[in-house]
């Protein structure tokens, strides 16, 4: 009887192990993310540049995740540039090679400037940021 009970226990354990094993390994690759930034100025003069310090914050980590951005400027005129000197053209995609970076917006008009920046990963997730810069009409005073 002991042999039968031990065979039964081994058979049940073996069945559990076989059923638990799967040659299909489920690896999660797509994680949500957001882009955080430090405060930026609300007003800019023509030719003045605002620094936008950004960081991509992932909800999970997958080594082969890649990020890109594109921007739109519905109001005003100006230039958006990455800290490595890359000047962005509106509505074109640009790859990001790091998760902490700086953007520089230089105003080129004496009206309100609005820019919308959309970040996307290679799995279809996206995150949008919008910035508004009013024209700073104050004259600088000499001391």
C-alpha positions as a Markdown table, in Angstrom:
| # | Residue | x | y | z |
|---|---|---|---|---|
| 1 | Unk | 0.0 | 0.0 | 0.0 |
| 2 | Unk | 2.9 | 2.4 | 0.8 |
| 3 | Unk | 4.3 | 1.8 | -2.7 |
| 4 | Unk | 1.0 | 2.6 | -4.3 |
| 5 | Unk | 0.6 | 5.8 | -2.2 |
| 6 | Unk | 4.2 | 6.9 | -3.1 |
| 7 | Unk | 3.6 | 6.2 | -6.8 |
| 8 | Unk | 0.4 | 8.2 | -6.6 |
| 9 | Unk | 2.1 | 11.1 | -5.0 |
| 10 | Unk | 4.9 | 11.1 | -7.5 |
| 11 | Unk | 2.4 | 10.8 | -10.4 |
| 12 | Unk | 0.4 | 13.8 | -9.1 |
| 13 | Unk | 3.6 | 15.9 | -8.6 |
| 14 | Unk | 4.9 | 15.0 | -12.0 |
| 15 | Unk | 1.5 | 15.9 | -13.5 |
| 16 | Unk | 1.6 | 19.3 | -11.7 |
| 17 | Unk | 5.1 | 20.0 | -13.0 |
| 18 | Unk | 4.2 | 19.0 | -16.6 |
| 19 | Unk | 1.1 | 21.1 | -16.5 |
| 20 | Unk | 2.8 | 24.1 | -15.0 |
| 21 | Unk | 5.6 | 24.1 | -17.6 |
| 22 | Unk | 4.9 | 26.0 | -20.8 |
| 23 | Unk | 7.2 | 26.6 | -23.7 |
| 24 | Unk | 5.4 | 29.9 | -24.3 |
| 25 | Unk | 7.0 | 32.5 | -22.1 |
| 26 | Unk | 4.9 | 35.7 | -21.7 |
| 27 | Unk | 7.2 | 38.7 | -21.5 |
| 28 | Unk | 5.7 | 42.1 | -21.2 |
| 29 | Unk | 7.3 | 44.6 | -23.5 |
| 30 | Unk | 4.9 | 47.5 | -23.6 |
| 31 | Unk | 4.7 | 49.8 | -20.6 |
| 32 | Unk | 3.0 | 53.1 | -20.1 |
| 33 | Unk | 5.2 | 56.1 | -19.6 |
| 34 | Unk | 4.9 | 59.8 | -18.9 |
| 35 | Unk | 7.2 | 62.7 | -19.5 |
| 36 | Unk | 7.8 | 65.0 | -16.5 |
| 37 | Unk | 9.4 | 68.4 | -16.7 |
| 38 | Unk | 10.6 | 71.2 | -14.5 |
| 39 | Unk | 8.7 | 74.5 | -14.5 |
| 40 | Unk | 9.2 | 76.8 | -17.5 |
| 41 | Unk | 8.8 | 80.6 | -17.9 |
| 42 | Unk | 5.4 | 81.9 | -18.9 |
| 43 | Unk | 6.6 | 84.9 | -20.9 |
| 44 | Unk | 9.3 | 85.2 | -23.5 |
| 45 | Unk | 10.7 | 88.1 | -25.5 |
| 46 | Unk | 11.5 | 87.7 | -29.2 |
| 47 | Unk | 14.8 | 85.8 | -29.4 |
| 48 | Unk | 14.6 | 84.7 | -25.8 |
| 49 | Unk | 15.0 | 80.9 | -25.1 |
| 50 | Unk | 13.2 | 78.8 | -22.6 |
| 51 | Unk | 14.8 | 75.6 | -21.3 |
| 52 | Unk | 12.5 | 72.6 | -20.8 |
| 53 | Unk | 14.2 | 69.9 | -18.7 |
| 54 | Unk | 12.4 | 66.6 | -19.4 |
| 55 | Unk | 12.6 | 63.0 | -18.1 |
| 56 | Unk | 10.8 | 59.9 | -19.4 |
| 57 | Unk | 9.4 | 58.0 | -16.5 |
| 58 | Unk | 8.4 | 54.4 | -17.3 |
| 59 | Unk | 5.9 | 52.3 | -15.4 |
| 60 | Unk | 8.1 | 49.2 | -16.2 |
| 61 | Unk | 11.4 | 48.5 | -17.9 |
| 62 | Unk | 11.9 | 46.8 | -21.2 |
| 63 | Unk | 15.5 | 47.1 | -22.6 |
| 64 | Unk | 14.4 | 47.4 | -26.3 |
| 65 | Unk | 11.9 | 50.2 | -25.7 |
| 66 | Unk | 12.6 | 53.2 | -28.0 |
| 67 | Unk | 11.2 | 56.7 | -27.8 |
| 68 | Unk | 10.7 | 59.4 | -30.3 |
| 69 | Unk | 9.0 | 62.8 | -30.4 |
| 70 | Unk | 7.4 | 65.3 | -32.7 |
| 71 | Unk | 6.1 | 68.7 | -32.1 |
| 72 | Unk | 3.5 | 71.1 | -33.5 |
| 73 | Unk | 3.2 | 74.8 | -33.2 |
| 74 | Unk | -0.4 | 75.9 | -33.7 |
| 75 | Unk | 0.3 | 79.5 | -32.6 |
| 76 | Unk | 3.2 | 81.8 | -33.0 |
| 77 | Unk | 6.7 | 81.2 | -34.5 |
| 78 | Unk | 9.8 | 79.8 | -32.9 |
| 79 | Unk | 12.4 | 77.1 | -32.9 |
| 80 | Unk | 12.5 | 73.9 | -30.8 |
| 81 | Unk | 15.9 | 72.3 | -30.3 |
| 82 | Unk | 17.3 | 69.3 | -28.4 |
| 83 | Unk | 20.3 | 69.8 | -26.1 |
| 84 | Unk | 22.6 | 68.1 | -28.6 |
| 85 | Unk | 21.9 | 70.8 | -31.2 |
| 86 | Unk | 19.2 | 69.0 | -33.2 |
| 87 | Unk | 16.8 | 71.5 | -34.5 |
| 88 | Unk | 13.3 | 70.1 | -34.9 |
| 89 | Unk | 10.9 | 70.6 | -37.8 |
| 90 | Unk | 7.2 | 70.6 | -37.0 |
| 91 | Unk | 5.4 | 67.2 | -37.4 |
| 92 | Unk | 8.7 | 65.2 | -38.1 |
| 93 | Unk | 9.7 | 62.3 | -35.9 |
| 94 | Unk | 13.0 | 62.4 | -34.0 |
| 95 | Unk | 14.4 | 59.5 | -32.0 |
| 96 | Unk | 15.4 | 60.1 | -28.4 |
| 97 | Unk | 18.6 | 58.2 | -27.3 |
| 98 | Unk | 18.2 | 58.9 | -23.6 |
| 99 | Unk | 15.5 | 59.3 | -21.0 |
| 100 | Unk | 16.7 | 62.6 | -19.5 |
| 101 | Unk | 17.2 | 65.5 | -21.9 |
| 102 | Unk | 16.6 | 69.2 | -22.4 |
| 103 | Unk | 14.6 | 71.0 | -25.0 |
| 104 | Unk | 15.1 | 74.7 | -25.9 |
| 105 | Unk | 12.3 | 76.8 | -27.4 |
| 106 | Unk | 13.3 | 80.2 | -28.8 |
| 107 | Unk | 10.5 | 82.6 | -29.5 |
| 108 | Unk | 10.6 | 84.3 | -33.0 |
| 109 | Unk | 7.4 | 86.3 | -32.8 |
| 110 | Unk | 5.8 | 89.0 | -30.6 |
| 111 | Unk | 2.6 | 87.0 | -30.1 |
| 112 | Unk | 1.6 | 84.0 | -27.9 |
| 113 | Unk | 3.6 | 80.9 | -28.8 |
| 114 | Unk | 2.0 | 77.5 | -28.2 |
| 115 | Unk | 3.8 | 74.2 | -28.8 |
| 116 | Unk | 2.5 | 70.7 | -28.4 |
| 117 | Unk | 5.1 | 67.9 | -28.1 |
| 118 | Unk | 4.0 | 64.2 | -28.5 |
| 119 | Unk | 6.3 | 61.5 | -27.3 |
| 120 | Unk | 5.8 | 57.9 | -28.6 |
| 121 | Unk | 7.4 | 54.6 | -27.9 |
| 122 | Unk | 7.8 | 51.7 | -30.4 |
| 123 | Unk | 4.7 | 49.9 | -29.0 |
| 124 | Unk | 2.2 | 52.7 | -29.8 |
| 125 | Unk | 2.0 | 54.3 | -26.4 |
| 126 | Unk | 2.1 | 58.1 | -26.4 |
| 127 | Unk | 2.2 | 61.0 | -24.1 |
| 128 | Unk | 1.6 | 64.7 | -24.9 |
| 129 | Unk | 2.9 | 67.9 | -23.4 |
| 130 | Unk | 1.7 | 71.4 | -24.2 |
| 131 | Unk | 3.5 | 74.7 | -23.5 |
| 132 | Unk | 2.3 | 78.3 | -23.8 |
| 133 | Unk | 4.6 | 81.3 | -23.8 |
| 134 | Unk | 3.1 | 84.8 | -23.8 |
| 135 | Unk | 4.9 | 87.7 | -25.3 |
| 136 | Unk | 6.9 | 89.6 | -22.6 |
| 137 | Unk | 6.4 | 93.3 | -23.5 |
| 138 | Unk | 8.3 | 94.7 | -20.5 |
| 139 | Unk | 11.2 | 96.9 | -21.4 |
| 140 | Unk | 14.4 | 96.0 | -19.6 |
| 141 | Unk | 15.6 | 98.8 | -17.2 |
| 142 | Unk | 19.2 | 99.8 | -17.0 |
| 143 | Unk | 20.5 | 100.0 | -13.4 |
